[in-house]
Amino acid sequence: MSIDFSSLSQSLNEILFGLVMVLFLPFIGALVLSLVLQALKVPNSIAMPITILLFLFGVYQMFMYLY
C-alpha cells in the first residue's frame, strides 16, 4: 500500500523555499559580519553575541517580511 504525495508537491516546495529564505539569508549575513569582526580583531567575547543577535534579528525580520 503506497500513499500518493504528488498533490502536495507544490505546497511542500513553497514551504521549503520559505524555510530557505528565512534561515539561509540571515545566516549568510551573520557569517559575513563574523568575518568582518574577525578582520577588525574584535574580541570573540564581543563578536559572538553580536553575530548571534544579528542572526536572530535577521530570522525574525525575514519571517515577518515573508509571512
N, C-alpha and C positions, 0 to 999 in steps of 0.2 A: 504494500500500500504506500503510495507516494502522494505528497502534497504539492500542489502546483502553486508556486510563489510568483509566477510571471506577472500577475496583475499588480503586485506590489513593487515591481522593479522601479517604476518612475518615482514613487514616493520615497523608496529607500535611497535612490540616487540623490534626491533633494535633501534628505536628512544627512547623508554623507557629505555632500557639498557644503551644507551649513555648518557641520561639525568641523570640517577642514578650515573653513573661513574663520570660525570663531576661535579655534585653537592655534592654527598654524601662523596666521599673520601676527598676532601678538607675540608668539614665540620667536619669530624672526626679529621683530622689533626689540625684544628683550635680549636676544643674542647679540645684536648689533650694539646695543647700549652697553652690554657687558664687555665687549671687545674695546669699545671706546674708553670705558672707565679703566680697563686694564692698561690701555695705551697711555692714559693720563696718570698712571701709577696711583690711583685712588686705592686706599687700603680695602682689603676684602671685607672687613667688618662693616664698612660703609657701603661698598658697591653691591654686595649681595642683597641686603634688604631693599635697596633702591631698585635693583633689577627685578626682584620678586614682586614688589609693589607695582612696578610698571607693567609686568606681565598680567597680574590680576586686574589692574585697571583696564588694560587693553582688551582682555577677555570680556569684561563687563561691558565696555563700550561697543565691541563688535556684536555682542549678544543683543544689546539694546538697539543697535543700528539695523541688524538683520531681522529681528523678531519684534 
